[in-house]
Amino acid sequence: MFKKILIPTDGSESSESVMRQGAALAKLFGAKVVGVHVFPPTFGAYYGEAVWIDDQLQLQMRETAQAEGNKTLEGAAAIMKDAQVPFERVLLEGDSPWKGIVETAERSGCDLIVMAAHGRRGMTALLLGSETNRVLTHTKIPVLVYR
C-alpha cells in the first residue's frame, strides 16, 4: 500500500513516539522511511523592542541547531535500524518547518506523511500555530496524525 513514508521529527518525546509507531507501520507495509528535521536559518535575541544578535552568536546558535538536528536524526535512524526498516535522513534549514516537510515529501516521492500533533490549545496554539495543521492544509499526500 505505502512504499515511502515521511516522518518529521523535532526531537520531542511525542515525535520520538511517532517515529516508533511509524517504524512499525513501515515494517508492516514493507516501506522505506524518510526522516526530516527542519531547523531555522537565523536566530534573534530580543531586548525590549530591538532585536540584537552578534554574528558569532548567530553562527554558534546555527551550529548548535544543526548538531541537535543531526542528533535527532541519528536517534530516528537507530529506531529504524532496530525495526529493520530502510531509512533516509534529511536535515533542512528553513524558516517554515511545514514547508520543508511538504517539499521533502514531494521531492522524495513519499506517499504518506506520519506526524505528531502536540495538542497545543488556546493562546499557545494561536500564537505558535500548528505545523501539523499547516502540513494538512498544504499537501495532497495523505497525512496520518498521532496524538
DSSP file (Angstrom, degrees, kcal/mol; ACC not computed):
  #  RESIDUE AA STRUCTURE BP1 BP2  ACC     N-H-->O    O-->H-N    N-H-->O    O-->H-N    TCO  KAPPA ALPHA  PHI   PSI    X-CA   Y-CA   Z-CA
    1    1 A M              0   0    0      0, 0.0     2,-0.4     0, 0.0    29,-0.0   0.000 360.0 360.0 360.0 -62.5    0.0    0.0    0.0
    2    2 A F        +     0   0    0      1,-0.1     3,-0.1    24,-0.0   108,-0.0  -0.886 360.0 176.3-106.3 136.1    2.6    2.6    1.1
    3    3 A K  S    S+     0   0    0     -2,-0.4    29,-2.8     1,-0.3     2,-0.4   0.741  71.7  25.6-104.9 -33.6    6.1    2.5   -0.3
    4    4 A K  E     -a   32   0A   0     27,-0.2   107,-2.5   105,-0.1   108,-0.9  -0.968  65.5-168.5-142.4 120.3    7.7    5.6    1.2
    5    5 A I  E     -ab  33 112A   0     27,-3.0    29,-3.0    -2,-0.4     2,-0.5  -0.925  10.5-149.2-114.5 127.7    6.7    7.3    4.4
    6    6 A L  E     -ab  34 113A   0    106,-2.8   108,-2.8    -2,-0.5    29,-0.2  -0.831  14.2-176.2 -94.8 130.5    7.9   10.7    5.6
    7    7 A I  E     -a   35   0A   0     27,-3.0    29,-1.4    -2,-0.5     2,-0.2  -0.927  11.5-154.1-127.6 107.0    8.2   11.2    9.3
    8    8 A P  E     -a   36   0A   0      0, 0.0     2,-0.4     0, 0.0   108,-0.3  -0.496  13.1-165.7 -75.7 149.4    9.2   14.7   10.5
    9    9 A T        +     0   0    0     27,-2.7    29,-0.3    -2,-0.2    64,-0.1  -0.999  26.0 179.9-138.9 139.7   10.9   14.9   13.9
   10   10 A D        -     0   0    0     -2,-0.4     3,-0.1     2,-0.1    -1,-0.1   0.278  59.5-103.1-116.6   7.6   11.7   17.8   16.2
   11   11 A G  S    S+     0   0    0      1,-0.3     2,-0.0    61,-0.1    -2,-0.0   0.430  78.2 133.3  87.6  -1.4   13.4   15.9   18.9
   12   12 A S  S  > S-     0   0    0      1,-0.1     4,-1.9     4,-0.0    -1,-0.3  -0.314  70.3-111.1 -78.2 165.5   10.4   15.9   21.3
   13   13 A E  H  > S+     0   0    0      1,-0.2     4,-2.3     2,-0.2     5,-0.2   0.896 118.1  53.1 -61.4 -40.5    9.1   12.9   23.1
   14   14 A S  H  > S+     0   0    0      1,-0.2     4,-2.1     2,-0.2    -1,-0.2   0.880 108.7  48.2 -66.9 -36.2    5.9   12.9   21.0
   15   15 A S  H  > S+     0   0    0      2,-0.2     4,-1.9     1,-0.2    -1,-0.2   0.843 110.5  52.1 -73.7 -29.5    7.9   12.9   17.7
   16   16 A E  H  X S+     0   0    0     -4,-1.9     4,-1.9     2,-0.2    -2,-0.2   0.901 109.6  49.9 -67.1 -39.7   10.1   10.0   19.0
   17   17 A S  H  X S+     0   0    0     -4,-2.3     4,-2.3     1,-0.2    -2,-0.2   0.911 110.7  49.2 -62.5 -42.5    6.9    8.1   19.9
   18   18 A V  H  X S+     0   0    0     -4,-2.1     4,-3.3     1,-0.2    -1,-0.2   0.867 106.2  57.0 -65.0 -35.7    5.6    8.7   16.4
   19   19 A M  H  X S+     0   0    0     -4,-1.9     4,-2.0     2,-0.2    -1,-0.2   0.908 108.6  46.8 -61.4 -41.0    8.9    7.6   14.9
   20   20 A R  H  X S+     0   0    0     -4,-1.9     4,-1.9     2,-0.2    -2,-0.2   0.920 114.6  46.0 -66.1 -43.9    8.5    4.3   16.7
   21   21 A Q  H  X S+     0   0    0     -4,-2.3     4,-2.2     1,-0.2    -2,-0.2   0.904 112.7  51.0 -64.2 -41.1    4.9    3.9   15.5
   22   22 A G  H  X S+     0   0    0     -4,-3.3     4,-2.8     1,-0.2    -1,-0.2   0.849 106.5  54.7 -65.1 -34.9    5.9    4.9   12.0
   23   23 A A  H  X S+     0   0    0     -4,-2.0     4,-2.5    -5,-0.2    -1,-0.2   0.920 108.9  47.9 -63.7 -43.6    8.7    2.3   12.1
   24   24 A A  H  X S+     0   0    0     -4,-1.9     4,-2.1     2,-0.2    -2,-0.2   0.905 113.4  47.9 -63.6 -41.2    6.1   -0.4   12.9
   25   25 A L  H  X S+     0   0    0     -4,-2.2     4,-1.9     2,-0.2    -2,-0.2   0.921 111.7  49.5 -65.2 -44.4    3.8    0.9   10.2
   26   26 A A  H  X>S+     0   0    0     -4,-2.8     5,-2.7     1,-0.2     4,-1.3   0.900 110.3  50.8 -62.0 -41.3    6.6    0.9    7.6
   27   27 A K  H  <5S+     0   0    0     -4,-2.5     3,-0.3     1,-0.2    -1,-0.2   0.913 108.1  53.3 -62.2 -42.4    7.6   -2.6    8.6
   28   28 A L  H  <5S+     0   0    0     -4,-2.1    -1,-0.2     1,-0.2    -2,-0.2   0.887 118.4  35.1 -58.6 -41.2    4.0   -3.8    8.1
   29   29 A F  H  <5S-     0   0    0     -4,-1.9    -1,-0.2    -5,-0.1    -2,-0.2   0.526 108.0-119.7 -92.0  -6.8    3.9   -2.3    4.6
   30   30 A G  T  <5 +     0   0    0     -4,-1.3    -3,-0.2    -3,-0.3     2,-0.2   0.862  63.2 153.8  68.6  34.8    7.5   -3.0    3.7
   31   31 A A      < -     0   0    0     -5,-2.7     2,-0.3    -6,-0.2   -27,-0.2  -0.541  45.8-122.0 -98.0 160.7    8.0    0.7    3.2
   32   32 A K  E     -a    4   0A   0    -29,-2.8   -27,-3.0    -2,-0.2     2,-0.4  -0.717  26.1-137.5 -93.0 149.7   11.1    2.9    3.4
   33   33 A V  E     -ac   5  87A   0     53,-2.7    55,-2.4    -2,-0.3     2,-0.6  -0.929   9.4-160.6-113.7 136.0   11.1    5.9    5.9
   34   34 A V  E     -ac   6  88A   0    -29,-3.0   -27,-3.0    -2,-0.4     2,-0.5  -0.970  12.7-160.0-109.7 118.2   12.3    9.4    5.2
   35   35 A G  E     -ac   7  89A   0     53,-2.8    55,-2.6    -2,-0.6     2,-0.4  -0.851  10.0-171.0 -99.7 133.4   13.0   11.2    8.4
   36   36 A V  E     -ac   8  90A   0    -29,-1.4   -27,-2.7    -2,-0.5     2,-0.4  -0.977  13.5-176.0-129.3 138.5   13.2   15.0    8.2
   37   37 A H  E     - c   0  91A   0     53,-2.2    55,-2.8    -2,-0.4     2,-0.5  -0.999  10.9-160.3-129.3 128.7   14.3   17.7   10.7
   38   38 A V  E     - c   0  92A   0     -2,-0.4    55,-0.2   -29,-0.3    53,-0.0  -0.938   9.2-175.0-112.5 126.8   14.0   21.4    9.8
   39   39 A F  E     - c   0  93A   0     53,-2.9    55,-2.6    -2,-0.5    57,-0.1  -0.901  31.3 -99.4-120.2 152.3   16.0   24.0   11.7
   40   40 A P        -     0   0    0      0, 0.0    55,-0.2     0, 0.0    25,-0.1  -0.355  17.1-144.3 -72.1 146.2   15.8   27.8   11.4
   41   41 A P  S    S+     0   0    0      0, 0.0     2,-0.3     0, 0.0    21,-0.1   0.761  82.4  31.6 -78.8 -25.7   18.4   29.7    9.4
   42   42 A T        -     0   0    0     52,-0.1     2,-0.3    19,-0.1    52,-0.1  -0.936  63.7-159.0-134.7 156.6   18.5   32.7   11.7
   43   43 A F        -     0   0    0     -2,-0.3     2,-0.4    -3,-0.0    19,-0.1  -0.968   7.5-161.1-132.5 147.0   18.1   33.4   15.3
   44   44 A G        -     0   0    0     -2,-0.3     2,-0.5     9,-0.0     9,-0.2  -0.982  10.6-150.6-131.9 144.2   17.3   36.6   17.1
   45   45 A A  E     -E   52   0B   0      7,-0.9     7,-3.3    -2,-0.4     2,-0.4  -0.960  21.9-145.5-110.6 123.3   17.7   37.7   20.7
   46   46 A Y  E     +E   51   0B   0     -2,-0.5     2,-0.4     5,-0.2     5,-0.2  -0.744  21.0 175.8 -96.1 133.0   15.1   40.3   21.7
   47   47 A Y  E >   -E   50   0B   0      3,-2.7     3,-1.8    -2,-0.4     2,-0.3  -0.906  67.6 -51.1-134.2 104.8   15.9   43.1   24.1
   48   48 A G  T 3  S-     0   0    0     -2,-0.4     0, 0.0     1,-0.3     0, 0.0  -0.525 119.3 -24.9  65.6-127.2   12.9   45.4   24.6
   49   49 A E  T 3  S+     0   0    0     -2,-0.3    -1,-0.3    -3,-0.1     2,-0.3   0.513 124.0  84.6 -94.6  -6.4   11.7   46.4   21.1
   50   50 A A  E <   -E   47   0B   0     -3,-1.8    -3,-2.7     2,-0.0     2,-0.5  -0.640  69.3-137.9 -98.6 154.1   15.1   45.8   19.4
   51   51 A V  E     -E   46   0B   0     -2,-0.3     2,-0.4    -5,-0.2    -5,-0.2  -0.950  24.4-176.6-108.9 126.5   16.5   42.6   18.1
   52   52 A W  E     +E   45   0B   0     -7,-3.3    -7,-0.9    -2,-0.5     2,-0.3  -0.983  11.4 158.8-126.7 132.2   20.2   42.1   18.8
   53   53 A I        -     0   0    0     -2,-0.4     2,-0.2    -9,-0.2    -2,-0.0  -0.921  30.1-138.6-152.4 127.5   22.3   39.3   17.6
   54   54 A D     >  -     0   0    0     -2,-0.3     4,-2.9     1,-0.1     5,-0.2  -0.593  23.1-124.9 -80.5 143.2   26.1   39.1   17.4
   55   55 A D  H  > S+     0   0    0     -2,-0.2     4,-2.2     1,-0.2     5,-0.2   0.888 112.2  49.6 -58.0 -40.8   27.4   37.4   14.2
   56   56 A Q  H  > S+     0   0    0      2,-0.2     4,-2.4     1,-0.2    -1,-0.2   0.917 112.2  47.1 -65.4 -43.0   29.5   35.0   16.3
   57   57 A L  H  > S+     0   0    0      2,-0.2     4,-2.8     1,-0.2     5,-0.2   0.900 109.8  54.5 -64.0 -40.8   26.5   34.1   18.5
   58   58 A Q  H  X S+     0   0    0     -4,-2.9     4,-2.2     1,-0.2    -2,-0.2   0.927 110.1  46.5 -57.1 -45.9   24.4   33.7   15.3
   59   59 A L  H  X S+     0   0    0     -4,-2.2     4,-2.6     2,-0.2    -2,-0.2   0.910 112.3  49.9 -64.2 -43.9   26.9   31.2   14.0
   60   60 A Q  H  X S+     0   0    0     -4,-2.4     4,-2.3     1,-0.2    -2,-0.2   0.911 111.5  48.5 -62.2 -42.8   27.1   29.3   17.3
   61   61 A M  H  X S+     0   0    0     -4,-2.8     4,-2.5     2,-0.2    -1,-0.2   0.898 112.1  49.0 -65.7 -39.9   23.3   29.0   17.5
   62   62 A R  H  X S+     0   0    0     -4,-2.2     4,-2.5    -5,-0.2    -2,-0.2   0.932 111.9  48.3 -64.2 -45.7   23.1   27.8   13.9
   63   63 A E  H  X S+     0   0    0     -4,-2.6     4,-2.4     1,-0.2    -2,-0.2   0.880 112.4  49.7 -62.5 -38.2   25.8   25.2   14.5
   64   64 A T  H  X S+     0   0    0     -4,-2.3     4,-2.7     2,-0.2    -2,-0.2   0.923 111.1  48.5 -65.8 -44.6   24.0   24.1   17.7
   65   65 A A  H  X S+     0   0    0     -4,-2.5     4,-2.2     1,-0.2    -2,-0.2   0.898 112.9  48.4 -62.2 -40.7   20.7   23.8   15.9
   66   66 A Q  H  X S+     0   0    0     -4,-2.5     4,-2.3     2,-0.2    -2,-0.2   0.912 112.1  48.7 -66.3 -42.7   22.3   21.8   13.1
   67   67 A A  H  X S+     0   0    0     -4,-2.4     4,-2.4     2,-0.2    -2,-0.2   0.904 111.5  49.5 -64.1 -41.6   24.1   19.5   15.6
   68   68 A E  H  X S+     0   0    0     -4,-2.7     4,-2.5     2,-0.2    -1,-0.2   0.892 109.8  51.9 -64.4 -39.4   20.8   18.9   17.5
   69   69 A G  H  X S+     0   0    0     -4,-2.2     4,-2.4     2,-0.2    -2,-0.2   0.915 110.4  48.0 -62.0 -43.5   19.1   18.1   14.2
   70   70 A N  H  X S+     0   0    0     -4,-2.3     4,-2.2     2,-0.2    -2,-0.2   0.908 111.5  50.5 -62.9 -41.9   21.7   15.6   13.4
   71   71 A K  H  X S+     0   0    0     -4,-2.4     4,-2.0     2,-0.2    -2,-0.2   0.911 110.3  49.9 -61.9 -43.0   21.4   14.0   16.8
   72   72 A T  H  X S+     0   0    0     -4,-2.5     4,-1.9     1,-0.2    -2,-0.2   0.913 112.1  47.3 -61.8 -44.0   17.7   13.8   16.5
   73   73 A L  H  X S+     0   0    0     -4,-2.4     4,-2.5     2,-0.2    -1,-0.2   0.825 107.4  56.5 -70.0 -30.8   18.0   12.1   13.1
   74   74 A E  H  X S+     0   0    0     -4,-2.2     4,-2.0     2,-0.2    -1,-0.2   0.904 107.2  49.9 -64.4 -40.0   20.6    9.7   14.5
   75   75 A G  H  X S+     0   0    0     -4,-2.0     4,-1.9     2,-0.2    -2,-0.2   0.900 111.0  49.1 -62.4 -41.3   18.1    8.7   17.1
   76   76 A A  H  X S+     0   0    0     -4,-1.9     4,-2.3     1,-0.2    -2,-0.2   0.901 108.9  52.6 -64.6 -41.1   15.5    8.2   14.3
   77   77 A A  H  X S+     0   0    0     -4,-2.5     4,-2.5     1,-0.2    -1,-0.2   0.881 107.7  52.2 -62.3 -38.3   18.0    6.1   12.3
   78   78 A A  H  X S+     0   0    0     -4,-2.0     4,-2.4     2,-0.2    -1,-0.2   0.895 108.2  50.8 -65.3 -40.0   18.6    3.9   15.4
   79   79 A I  H  X S+     0   0    0     -4,-1.9     4,-1.6     2,-0.2    -2,-0.2   0.924 112.9  46.1 -61.9 -44.4   14.8    3.3   15.8
   80   80 A M  H  X>S+     0   0    0     -4,-2.3     5,-2.8     2,-0.2     4,-0.6   0.881 110.7  52.7 -67.6 -37.9   14.6    2.3   12.1
   81   81 A K  H ><5S+     0   0    0     -4,-2.5     3,-1.0     1,-0.2    -1,-0.2   0.930 108.6  50.1 -62.8 -44.7   17.6    0.1   12.3
   82   82 A D  H 3<5S+     0   0    0     -4,-2.4    -1,-0.2     1,-0.3    -2,-0.2   0.859 114.1  45.2 -60.1 -35.4   16.1   -1.7   15.3
   83   83 A A  H 3<5S-     0   0    0     -4,-1.6    -1,-0.3    -5,-0.2    -2,-0.2   0.499 111.8-123.7 -85.6  -4.1   12.9   -2.2   13.3
   84   84 A Q  T <<5 +     0   0    0     -3,-1.0    -3,-0.2    -4,-0.6    -2,-0.1   0.920  61.5 145.7  58.8  47.2   14.9   -3.3   10.2
   85   85 A V      < -     0   0    0     -5,-2.8    -1,-0.2    -6,-0.1    -2,-0.1  -0.958  55.8-112.1-115.4 129.9   13.3   -0.5    8.1
   86   86 A P        -     0   0    0      0, 0.0   -53,-2.7     0, 0.0     2,-0.4  -0.362  41.6-163.4 -59.7 137.8   15.2    1.3    5.4
   87   87 A F  E     -c   33   0A   0    -55,-0.2     2,-0.4   -53,-0.1   -53,-0.2  -0.983  21.2-172.2-136.2 136.4   15.8    4.9    6.4
   88   88 A E  E     -c   34   0A   0    -55,-2.4   -53,-2.8    -2,-0.4     2,-0.4  -0.993  18.1-149.0-122.9 132.0   16.9    8.1    4.6
   89   89 A R  E     -c   35   0A   0     -2,-0.4     2,-0.4   -55,-0.2   -53,-0.2  -0.831  10.9-171.4-106.8 141.8   17.6   11.2    6.7
   90   90 A V  E     -c   36   0A   0    -55,-2.6   -53,-2.2    -2,-0.4     2,-0.6  -0.984   3.5-170.4-132.8 121.0   17.1   14.8    5.6
   91   91 A L  E     -c   37   0A   0     -2,-0.4     2,-0.4   -55,-0.2   -53,-0.2  -0.959  17.6-175.5-111.0 119.4   18.3   17.8    7.6
   92   92 A L  E     -c   38   0A   0    -55,-2.8   -53,-2.9    -2,-0.6     2,-0.5  -0.880  24.5-145.2-120.4 147.3   17.0   21.1    6.3
   93   93 A E  E     +c   39   0A   0     -2,-0.4     2,-0.3   -55,-0.2     3,-0.1  -0.947  44.3 136.2-104.0 125.1   17.5   24.7    7.1
   94   94 A G        -     0   0    0    -55,-2.6   -52,-0.1    -2,-0.5    -2,-0.1  -0.969  58.9-128.5-169.2 152.3   14.3   26.7    6.7
   95   95 A D  S    S+     0   0    0     -2,-0.3    -1,-0.1     1,-0.2   -57,-0.0   0.792 101.5  46.1 -72.7 -29.5   12.0   29.3    8.2
   96   96 A S     >  -     0   0    0      1,-0.2     4,-1.9   -57,-0.1     3,-0.5  -0.914  63.2-164.6-122.9 106.1    8.9   27.2    8.0
   97   97 A P  H  > S+     0   0    0      0, 0.0     4,-2.5     0, 0.0     5,-0.2   0.889  91.7  57.2 -54.2 -40.6    9.1   23.6    9.1
   98   98 A W  H  > S+     0   0    0      1,-0.2     4,-2.7     2,-0.2     5,-0.2   0.889 105.8  50.2 -61.2 -38.3    5.8   22.7    7.4
   99   99 A K  H  > S+     0   0    0     -3,-0.5     4,-2.9     1,-0.2     5,-0.3   0.927 110.8  49.0 -64.9 -43.6    7.2   23.9    4.0
  100  100 A G  H  X S+     0   0    0     -4,-1.9     4,-2.1     2,-0.2    -2,-0.2   0.884 112.4  49.1 -61.5 -38.7   10.3   21.8    4.5
  101  101 A I  H  X S+     0   0    0     -4,-2.5     4,-2.4    -5,-0.2    -2,-0.2   0.953 114.8  42.8 -64.9 -51.2    8.1   18.8    5.4
  102  102 A V  H  X S+     0   0    0     -4,-2.7     4,-2.3     1,-0.2    -2,-0.2   0.925 116.2  47.7 -63.8 -45.8    5.8   19.1    2.4
  103  103 A E  H  X S+     0   0    0     -4,-2.9     4,-2.9    -5,-0.2     5,-0.2   0.894 112.8  48.8 -64.2 -40.2    8.6   19.8   -0.1
  104  104 A T  H  X S+     0   0    0     -4,-2.1     4,-2.5    -5,-0.3     6,-0.2   0.914 110.8  50.7 -65.8 -42.1   10.7   16.9    1.2
  105  105 A A  H  <>S+     0   0    0     -4,-2.4     5,-2.6    -5,-0.2     4,-0.5   0.920 115.5  42.4 -60.9 -44.0    7.7   14.6    1.0
  106  106 A E  H ><5S+     0   0    0     -4,-2.3     3,-0.9     3,-0.2    -2,-0.2   0.940 116.1  47.3 -68.0 -47.7    7.0   15.6   -2.6
  107  107 A R  H 3<5S+     0   0    0     -4,-2.9    -2,-0.2     1,-0.2    -1,-0.2   0.841 114.0  48.0 -63.4 -35.0   10.7   15.6   -3.7
  108  108 A S  T 3<5S-     0   0    0     -4,-2.5    -1,-0.2    -5,-0.2    -2,-0.2   0.506 111.5-118.4 -85.9  -4.9   11.3   12.2   -2.1
  109  109 A G  T < 5 +     0   0    0     -3,-0.9    -3,-0.2    -4,-0.5     2,-0.1   0.832  49.4 173.7  72.5  32.0    8.2   10.7   -3.7
  110  110 A C      < -     0   0    0     -5,-2.6  -105,-0.2    -6,-0.2    -1,-0.2  -0.460  25.2-165.5 -73.8 144.6    6.6    9.9   -0.3
  111  111 A D  S    S+     0   0    0   -107,-2.5     2,-0.3     1,-0.2  -106,-0.2   0.314  73.5  32.6-112.2   6.9    3.0    8.5   -0.4
  112  112 A L  E     -b    5   0A   0   -108,-0.9  -106,-2.8    29,-0.1     2,-0.5  -0.947  60.6-154.7-158.0 141.2    2.3    9.1    3.3
  113  113 A I  E     -bd   6 143A   0     29,-2.3    31,-3.2    -2,-0.3     2,-0.5  -0.983  12.1-168.1-115.1 128.2    3.3   11.6    6.0
  114  114 A V  E     + d   0 144A   0   -108,-2.8     2,-0.3    -2,-0.5    31,-0.2  -0.972  21.8 155.5-117.3 121.2    3.2   10.4    9.6
  115  115 A M  E     - d   0 145A   0     29,-2.4    31,-2.6    -2,-0.5     2,-0.2  -0.954  38.1-105.6-147.2 164.6    3.5   13.1   12.2
  116  116 A A  E     - d   0 146A   0     -2,-0.3     2,-0.5  -108,-0.3    31,-0.2  -0.543  15.9-146.8 -87.4 150.8    2.7   14.1   15.8
  117  117 A A        -     0   0    0     29,-2.3    13,-0.0    -2,-0.2    28,-0.0  -0.988   7.0-157.9-112.2 119.0    0.1   16.5   17.0
  118  118 A H        -     0   0    0     -2,-0.5    -1,-0.1     1,-0.1    29,-0.1   0.651  29.3-130.0 -75.5 -13.1    1.4   18.2   20.1
  119  119 A G        +     0   0    0      1,-0.2     2,-0.1    -3,-0.0     6,-0.1   0.802  38.5 174.5  74.2  29.0   -2.1   19.1   21.2
  120  120 A R        -     0   0    0      9,-0.1     2,-0.3     4,-0.1    -1,-0.2  -0.450   8.7-173.8 -68.3 143.2   -1.5   22.8   21.9
  121  121 A R    >>  +     0   0    0     -2,-0.1     4,-0.9     4,-0.0     3,-0.9  -0.854  36.8   0.6-132.5 166.9   -4.7   24.7   22.8
  122  122 A G  H 3> S-     0   0    0     -2,-0.3     4,-1.9     1,-0.2     5,-0.1  -0.200 123.0  -6.8  62.0-139.1   -5.9   28.2   23.4
  123  123 A M  H 3> S+     0   0    0      1,-0.2     4,-2.9     2,-0.2     5,-0.3   0.837 132.8  58.1 -64.0 -35.5   -3.5   31.1   23.2
  124  124 A T  H <> S+     0   0    0     -3,-0.9     4,-3.0     1,-0.2     5,-0.5   0.933 108.5  45.9 -60.7 -45.8   -0.4   28.9   22.7
  125  125 A A  H  X S+     0   0    0     -4,-0.9     4,-1.8     1,-0.2    -1,-0.2   0.890 113.8  49.9 -63.9 -38.9   -2.0   27.3   19.6
  126  126 A L  H  < S+     0   0    0     -4,-1.9    -2,-0.2     2,-0.2    -1,-0.2   0.923 118.2  37.7 -65.8 -44.7   -3.0   30.7   18.3
  127  127 A L  H  < S+     0   0    0     -4,-2.9    -2,-0.2     1,-0.2    -3,-0.2   0.914 128.4  31.4 -75.4 -44.2    0.5   32.2   18.8
  128  128 A L  H  < S-     0   0    0     -4,-3.0    -3,-0.2    -5,-0.3    -2,-0.2   0.735  94.8-157.6 -87.2 -23.4    2.6   29.2   17.8
  129  129 A G     <  -     0   0    0     -4,-1.8     2,-0.4    -5,-0.5    -1,-0.1  -0.199  26.5 -79.5  71.4-171.7    0.3   27.8   15.3
  130  130 A S     >  -     0   0    0      1,-0.1     4,-2.1    -4,-0.1     5,-0.2  -0.961  22.8-163.3-135.3 117.3    0.4   24.2   14.3
  131  131 A E  H  > S+     0   0    0     -2,-0.4     4,-2.6     1,-0.2     5,-0.2   0.882  97.8  56.0 -62.6 -36.3    2.9   22.7   11.9
  132  132 A T  H  > S+     0   0    0      1,-0.2     4,-2.7     2,-0.2    -1,-0.2   0.929 106.9  48.3 -61.8 -45.8    0.7   19.7   11.6
  133  133 A N  H  > S+     0   0    0      1,-0.2     4,-2.0     2,-0.2    -1,-0.2   0.893 111.5  50.5 -61.7 -39.1   -2.3   21.8   10.6
  134  134 A R  H  X S+     0   0    0     -4,-2.1     4,-2.0     2,-0.2    -2,-0.2   0.907 110.4  48.9 -66.6 -40.9   -0.2   23.6    8.0
  135  135 A V  H  X S+     0   0    0     -4,-2.6     4,-1.0     1,-0.2    -2,-0.2   0.945 111.3  50.4 -61.3 -46.7    1.0   20.3    6.5
  136  136 A L  H  < S+     0   0    0     -4,-2.7     3,-0.3     1,-0.2    -1,-0.2   0.870 113.9  46.2 -57.9 -37.3   -2.6   19.1    6.4
  137  137 A T  H  < S+     0   0    0     -4,-2.0    -1,-0.2    -5,-0.2    -2,-0.2   0.822 117.5  40.5 -74.4 -32.9   -3.6   22.3    4.6
  138  138 A H  H  < S+     0   0    0     -4,-2.0     2,-0.4    -3,-0.1    -1,-0.2   0.318 102.2  70.4-107.9   7.7   -0.8   22.4    2.1
  139  139 A T     <  -     0   0    0     -4,-1.0     4,-0.1    -3,-0.3   -36,-0.0  -0.924  50.4-160.7-125.9 153.2   -0.3   18.8    0.9
  140  140 A K        +     0   0    0     -2,-0.4    -1,-0.1     2,-0.1     3,-0.1   0.435  69.6 102.6-101.0  -5.0   -2.2   16.4   -1.2
  141  141 A I  S    S-     0   0    0      1,-0.1   -29,-0.1   -39,-0.0    -2,-0.1  -0.601  87.7-100.6 -76.5 136.8   -0.2   13.5    0.3
  142  142 A P        -     0   0    0      0, 0.0   -29,-2.3     0, 0.0     2,-0.4  -0.294  38.3-153.1 -57.8 142.9   -2.2   11.6    2.9
  143  143 A V  E     -d  113   0A   0    -31,-0.2     2,-0.6    -4,-0.1   -29,-0.2  -0.983   8.9-160.0-124.4 126.4   -1.3   12.5    6.5
  144  144 A L  E     -d  114   0A   0    -31,-3.2   -29,-2.4    -2,-0.4     2,-0.5  -0.934  15.2-158.9-104.5 120.1   -1.6   10.2    9.5
  145  145 A V  E     -d  115   0A   0     -2,-0.6     2,-0.4   -31,-0.2   -29,-0.2  -0.879   3.1-160.1-107.5 124.7   -1.6   12.2   12.7
  146  146 A Y  E      d  116   0A   0    -31,-2.6   -29,-2.3    -2,-0.5  -128,-0.1  -0.839 360.0 360.0 -99.9 138.3   -0.7   10.6   16.1
  147  147 A R              0   0    0     -2,-0.4    -1,-0.1   -31,-0.2   -31,-0.1   0.346 360.0 360.0-114.6 360.0   -1.8   12.2   19.3
